[in-house]
Amino acid sequence: MKSPKNYQPFGLLLIIYMSKMLMVNKMKFKLDTFERYLILIYLALLLVWHPWINSDGISYYAQVRSFFIDHDLQYANEFAHYRSVFEKKNEIILNQLGGISQYHPASVEESIFSPAEEKTLTGHTPNRVSIGPAILWTPFFLAGHILASLVDTFFQTEFADGYSLFYVIPVTWGTTIYGLLGLILTFRLCRYFFSSKTALLAIIALWFSTPLIYYMYLVPSMAHTLAFFTIALFIYFWWKWRTAYSAPRMFLLGLMAGLVVLVRWQNLFIIGLPLVDMGINRTENHVKKIIFLLSGFGTGCLPQIIIWKIIYGTFVLIPIGKETMNWTSPRILSVLFSSQHGFFLWNPIYLFCITGLFFLVKKQKLLAGFSLVFFLLEVYINSVPTNWYCGSSFGYRRLLDLLPFYALGLGYWVDKNTHQKADYAWILLFTLLSLWNMGFMVQFALGKISHTDPVNFYEVTMNQIFWLPAKLSHILSYLAGRLIP
């Protein structure tokens, strides 16, 4: 095991990186009435928040825990710890859900993490996830560590181990905070194009009718909510600054684009938005601004490059493990329409979002056009792996990042008809879609339907009509018991 001193330069880089990102707080965060509504809904939904580390989140969390507690980047002990936890927890979950459904937890052996996996050339256990979530969780993790250390000092306990609730609660709560910030930033972006009422309606509809609510509250150790936040942050500031580009702003935009990539590598091409904009609308000191943009982008991506070098011995790679990438045989229609987590089939509200972007191109060629191209590129990228269906997934989670773009498309339709009857019609439609999504989510979370295989939508519908009402009291009792893990 390497000495902690070997990682001091990286620790310094991490602190500098976080400080640069905090410069973004120059934006005035004075809340208006509509944004306060979003906060009230956020607080109410905390009743179903489940603070736990699971699934891919184990690999994300291992990075922050290993760095600050073990002072290394050796993840075998974190993987072994959580493997043991979930082997014991499966039996507990089965007992808790005995009166609700025949729950079948995902096999531990199928998980992305393995303490026994063959070491890399540098002697590390592979960790195939991105470093961005660990960076975003760092302030919350350190706050929990300080509190746990104080408790250990005064009460002779052993909570400062990186695994206790002193860490898990702040980190997973941090995910919900980033989700809220993403929603507020998306709302503010939409207000540039639509009324506040339209923006609010579109945001709430997407919140309740897509997998966001699931990955924001029920599985908060995954990267999807964080990825949504980083794209919302980047798009909001790009639009806000695009009429007055300056070298410092371009560097910050590049840094934010780098953060987008740190959380989800597939979003690499987000940097194309300001580059295309500057190519179309040339300004004074054009080349200098591009240099600052790309410098910020490179700086933003640097933590991941360093991590790869330490773990794998190379600066750039695609750590896909046993995954096969079929670049010439994409499963695009399956990604969009399959009963196995298909994007449109599981969450029909996306149909309004994407079609809305097509029509919005007439008014906002650059942003709406880029949104559509970026969406299609993301669909293609996600259609080439053998695991195109995302494994265990509620909805097509890998495309959840693009919620700011979806909000613009949905806002177009809501804004198109502004009379009162149209508002009522949209509210009714979004309510029905939200109820469907929430019931679907409960079926998924409680194992009534498969987490990985194609689902039978007739069965899903019958469950919505008959099974959910009959089991409602049991479900509420179970959810209440999950508030504290």
N, C-alpha and C positions, 0 to 999 in steps of 0.2 A: 504493500500500500504506500502510495506516495505521501511525502510530508505535506502538511498544510501549506508550508511556505511556497511550494510549487504552484499554488493556485492564487497567491496574493496578487500577481499582475492581473489575472482574470477578474478577481474580486474588485480591484480598483477600476477596471474597465466597466464592470457591471454598475458600480456606483456612479461613474461618469455618465453612462448611458441613461440610467434612471433620472439623473439630474437634468440631462438634456430634454428628456421627455417631459419632465415637470415644467419646463419653460412654457409648455403649451397652455399652462393654466392662466396665461395672460388673458384668455377669453373671459369675458364677463359672464358669470353664471347666475345672473339675476333671473329668478324664475317668474314666469307669468302664470296666470290662473290655470291655463290648460296644462302646463307642465306640472303644476301642483296636483292635478288630477292623476297624472301618471305616477307621481310619487305615492299618492294614497292607494292606488291599485297595487303598486309594488309592495307596500307595507302589508296590505291585506293578504297578498299571495305568500308572504313569508310564513304563513300558517302551514303551508304544505312543503316548505323548504326542507330538504333532507341533507344535513351536513355529513357527508361520507366520501371516502376516496374509493373509487371502484373502476373496473374495466380499464380503458386506455388511460384514465386519469391516474392510475397507479404509476405508469411510466412517466407521465408529466410531473407528478408530485415527487417522484423519486429524485428528480434532478435538483429541486430546491432543498429537499431534506438532506440529501447526500452532501451537497455543497456546504451548507451551514451547520450541520450537526456532525457529520463524519469528516468534513474538510477534504473530501475527495470526490471523484466522479465514478466511483465503483458502486454499481447499483444492485449487485447480487443479494446483499442483505435486505434491501428494501423489497425486492421481488419475493424473496423467501418469506419475509414477514407477512406480506399481504396474501401470499398463497396459503399460508397457515390460517390466516384470519378467515378467508373465504371458504376454506374446507370445513371449518367449524361453523361458519355462519349459514351455510346451505341448509343444514339440519334445522337450525333455528327458524329460518324463513319458511321452510316446509311446515313446521308446526304452527307458525303464526297464521299461515294462509290456508290451513286445513279446511276451514269452514267457508272459504271463498272460492278457491279454484285449485286445480292440480298444477301447482307451480313447478316448473322445471328450470332451475338456474343454469346458466351457461356453464359448460365444463371448464374447470380451472385450466385443464391442459390445452384448451383452445385459445387461451388468452394471449395477448401480445407479449407479455412479460414471462421470462423464464430464468431463474437463478442458475440453472444448470447448462444454459446455452454455451456453445463453444466461444471462447474468448476471441477478441479481435487481435490484430497484429500488435497492438500496444498493451495487451493484457487486460482489457476492459470487457465487462459484460455488455453486449450490444443494447442500445436504447434507441429505438427507431422513431421516436417522436421528437417534435420540435422543442426548442428551448424557450420560446416566447411565453407560454403560460407560466413557467417557473419565474421568469422575470417580472411578469405582471403580478404574480402572487407574492413576490418578495416583501413588500411593505407589510402585508397582512401576516405573513409567516413570521417576520421578525417581531412584530407586535405581540403575537402569541408566544414567541420564544422568551421575550423579556418578561411577560407575565408569568409564564410557567417557571422561569428561573427564580423569580421573586418568591413564588409560592414554595418552591423546593427549598429555598434558603431559610424561610421562616417556619416552615412546617415539616421539614425533613421528609418530603415526598420525592417522587421520581417522575414528575410529569414532563420535564424538559428533555424528552427523548425524540421529539419530532413526529411522534405518532398519536399522542394524546389529543383529547378534544381542545386543548389550549391552542393547537395548531389547526386541526381540521375545521373547527368552527370559523375562525377568522378567514382561512383560505377559501372555503366554499362560500362564505358570506361575501368575500371579495368578488367572486364570480357574479353573484347577483347584483352587486354594486356596479360592476362594469356593464352588465346587461342593462341596468337602468340608465347609465350614462349613454350607452348606445342608443337607447330609445329616445332620450332627450335630444341627442345630436341629430338623429334621423328626423325627429319632429321639427327641429330648427331648419334642417335642410329643406324639408317639404314646404315650410312656410315661405321660402323664396319663390315658390311656384303656385301655391294654393293658399286658401284661407286657413286660419288656425283651426277652425272647426273641421274642415276636410282633412287636414294633417292629423289631427287627434283621432278622428274616426279611422283613418287608414292605419295608424300606428296600433291602436287597440285591437283592430281586427286581425292584424298580422301577429300580434302578441298571443292572442287566444286561438287563432286558427292554424297556426304552424307549430313545428316542434320546438320553437323558442322556449315556451313555458316549461317544457319537459327538461331541456338541457340547462335552463337557467335555475330551476328550483329542485327538480328531482334527481338530476345527475350532474351536479355542479362542478365535478372535477374533470369534465371533458373540456375540450378546447373550443367548442363551437360558439358559445356565447362570447368568449373572449375575441374570437375571430370577427364576429359581428361588430363588436365594439371598435376594434382597430380599423375596420373599413369605414364605419360611420365617422370616426375621428378624422381619417384621412380625407374622405369625400367632403365633409363639412368644411374643413379648413381650406381645401383646394378651391371650392366654390367661393368661399368668403374672400380669399386672397387673390383670385385669378385676375381681377381688374387692377391690382396694384402689386404685381410680383416684385420682390426685392431679393437680393442675394441671401440675407439671413432667413427670410421666409422660405425661399427655395430649399435651403439646407434643412430647415425643420420639416418641410413637406417630404423631402427625401428620407429623413429620419423616421417619419411616421409611416412611409411606405415600407421602409425596412422592418418596422415593427409588425406591419401586416404580414410580411413574409416570414418573420420569426415565429408567428403563431401558426400559420398555415402556409407551407411552402407552395402549394398549388396556386396561391394568389400572387405569384411573382409578377405577373403582367400588369398589376395595378399601377405600376410606375409609368405605364404607357399613357395614362390619362393626361398628366401635365405635359409630357413630352409631345403628344399629339396637339395639345392646345397651343403650346409655344411654336410648334411647326406651322400651325394655321395662322396664329396671331403673333407675328414677330414684334418684339418690343426692343427698347434700348438695352444695350449690354446683353443681348440675347445669348451669346455663347457663354458668357460669364455665369449667367443664371442657370444654364443647363449644367455647367460644371459644378456649381454649388448643389444643385438638385441631386446629381449622381454621386457627389461626395457624401451628402447626407444619407443617401440610399446605401452606399457601401458601408458607412459607419453603422447604420442601423442593422445591417446583415452580419456585421463582424462577430457578435457573440456566437452565432450558430457556426460560423466558419471555424472559430477557435475550438468550440466543443467537438466538432467533427475531427479536427486535427488531433485533439487529445485522445478521443475514444477510438477513432478508426485509423489514425495516422495519415489522413489525407484531408485537404482543405475543402474539397467539394465532392459530393456523392449523392446518390439517391438511396438511402438505407431501407430498401423494401424487403429485405430478408428473402423468404421463399416465394414472395409474390411475383407473378409473371405479368408483364406489361404487354398487352396485345395492341400495339400502336396502329396496326393496319386493319384490325378487326374490332372496332369499337362497338359497344353495346348501347348505343345512344337511345334507341327506342325503349330498351329495357329500363334504362335509368329514368326515363320520363314517364313511362306508362305501365311498367310491370307491377303485378300485385305483390312483388317482393320489394317493398319500400319505394315503389315508383313515385317520382317527384310530384306529378300532377294527380295521380290516382289517390295517393294517401292524403294529400292536402289540396283540394280543388281550388282553393282561393288563389293559388299561384297562376291559374289560367287567366284570371283578371289582371294579375300583376304583369305578366309577360305580354299579353295582348295590349295592355295599356301603354307599355313602353313603345310598342310599334307605332301607336298613334301619336305618342308624345314626341316622337322624332321630328314631326313637322314643326313643333315649337322649340324644341331643345335638341338640335341635331347632334351636338357634341356629346352632351351628358347621356341622353337617352340612347343615342347610337352606340356610344362606348359601352353602356350598360348591357345592351343586347349582345354585342360582340363578346364582351367579357363573360356573360352568362353562357353563351354557346361554347366558348373556349373551355369554361369550367365543366360543362356537361361532357365535352369530348375527353378532357383530362381524366375525369372520374369514370368514364365508360371503358377505359382500356385495361384496368387491373382485372385479374381474375375475380377479385372480391369487389366487383362493381356495385354490389348491393349493400355495401358497408357493414357486412357482418350483422351483429346485433344492433339494430337501429330502429328508432321510432321515426318513421318518415325518412326522407332522403337527407340525412343530417349533414352530409358534406357540402350541400349547396345552401345551407342555412346562413352562411356568412354574408350572403348578398342581400340581406334584408333592406338596407338603405335603397338599393335599386328597385326592389319589389315595391317598396312604399311609394316610390315615384309613379310606378305603373298603376298601382291601385288608386292613388290619389287622382290620377287622370280621370278614371271612370266616375269617382265620387264627385269630382269638381265639374264634370260635364253637365250634370243636371242638378241645379242648385235649388229647385223649388222644394217646398216642405214635404210633399208626398214622396218625392224621390229620396229625400233623407230618411223618411220612415221605411221605405222599401230597402235601402241599403242597410239600415240598422237591423231590420228583420232578417235579411239574408246573412249578414255577418254573425248575428246571434245564432242562427241555425248552424252555420259552418263551425262556429266556436263550440257549440254544444256537441256536435258530431266529433270534433277533434278531441274535446275533453273526455268524452266517453270512450273513444278509440284509445286515448292515452291510458285511461284506467285499465282497459282490457289488456293493453300491452304491459303495463307496469306490474300487473298482478298475474301475468302468465296465462291469461285466458286464451291468448293467441300466440303464435310462435314469434320469437324474437328474431329469427334468422330466415325462416322459410317463407314462401309465398302464402298469403292469407286468402281465405274464402270470404269474399265480401258479403255474400248472403249470410254466412255464419256471423260475421261482424255486425251486420244490420240486426239480425235476430237477437244477438247479445245486447245491442243498444236498447232494443224495445222491451225485452223480457228479463234478461239476466241482470242488468244493472239495477233496475228498480227493485228487484227481489233481494239483491245483496247489498243494497245501499247502506243499511245500518251496520253490517259487518265491515264494509269498506271504510266507512267513516271512523269506526272504532280502530281499525288497523292503521289508518292514516294518522290518527291521534297518537297512537303508540310509536309511530316513526319519527315524531318531532324531535326526540332525543335518541340518537342511535345507541 
